[in-house]
């Protein structure tokens, strides 16, 4: 392996990690994440998940208020899917995924 791959790989990991600034240099906002959760994700998150802050009462997926996942867990689930939950990595931007991860983690107390 050549040492030159370390810097690009590290930079890519930093800019794709939830909780860190993305390519725009701005942190994702909780309000942006709420919009992704309630409006932008298709199928919509409230169809499957309960989340009091969003007025969501879905019963297919886990109750996010009870689960209280951290940003990293939400981002991984939204990006890759979990069980019957589809992956959203092709329909949401990395910024939108980071925003919804921040939102869910924030409103559930993480």
N, C-alpha and C positions, 0 to 999 in steps of 0.2 A: 504494500500500500504506500501511496505517496503522501507525505505530510500535508500537501496542499488541500486535501479534501476536508480537513478538520475545521477550518474557518467557515467555509460555506455551509457545512452541515450544522455547525453550532449556531450560525446566524439563522438558518431555517428553523431550528428548534425554538429559538428565542421568539421569533416572530409568529410562530404558530401555537405557542403555549397560552392557554387561557390565563388571565390575570396579569399578563404582560402586554405592553403596547404592541399593536400590530404595525403593518407597513405604514399606516398613516401617522404613527407616533402617538395616537390618542388611545386612552383607556376606553373600553366599551362602557356605555352607560347602562344603568339599571333600566331606565325608561326605554332605551332602544331594545333591550332584551325582552321587556314586557311586550313590546310590539311584535317581536319575532314569535314569542310564545303564543300570543293571542290572535295574531293576524297573518303573519308571513309564512310560517312553516305550513307546508301542505303534505300530508294531512295535518290538520291543526293539533297542537299539543293538548288543548282542553278536551278534545274528543276522548282521549285515553287517560289523561292524568288529572288528579285533584290537586289544586293549588289555590288556596284561599285568596291570596292577593290578586289573582287573575280572575276570580269568580268561576274557576274551573271545577267541575264535579265529575270528571270522567272516572270510570271504574274498571277500565281494561288494564291499564298500566298501574304502576305503583303510585300511591298517594305521596306526592312529593313533600307535603308538609310533614308527614311522618318519617319519610326516608331521610330528609334533610341532607341531600348530597352536597359535597363540596364542588367547586368550579371544575376541577379536573375530572371528576366522575361524570358530571353533566356533559362536559365537552366531549369526552370519550363516547358516551352513549349516543349523543346527537350525531357525532361524526361517523361512528361505525355501526350504530344500531345495537340493540340488545334484544335477544329473544325474538318476539314478533314485531318489535319496534324497528321501523326501517332506518337505514342510514340516511342522513340528510347532507352528507358531504358534497353531493352533486347538485343540490337544490338550494342550499344556503351558502353564503360566503363564509370564509374563516372569521371575518369580523362579526357576522351575524351569530355564528356559533359561539364565539367568545362572549358576545353580549347576552345571549340567552343563558349561557352558563353562569355568568356574573349575576344575572337577575334571579335565577332559581336559587343559587347559593345564598344570595343576600336576603331574599324574602323568607327563606326557611331558616335563617339564623346562622349560617356557616360563614 
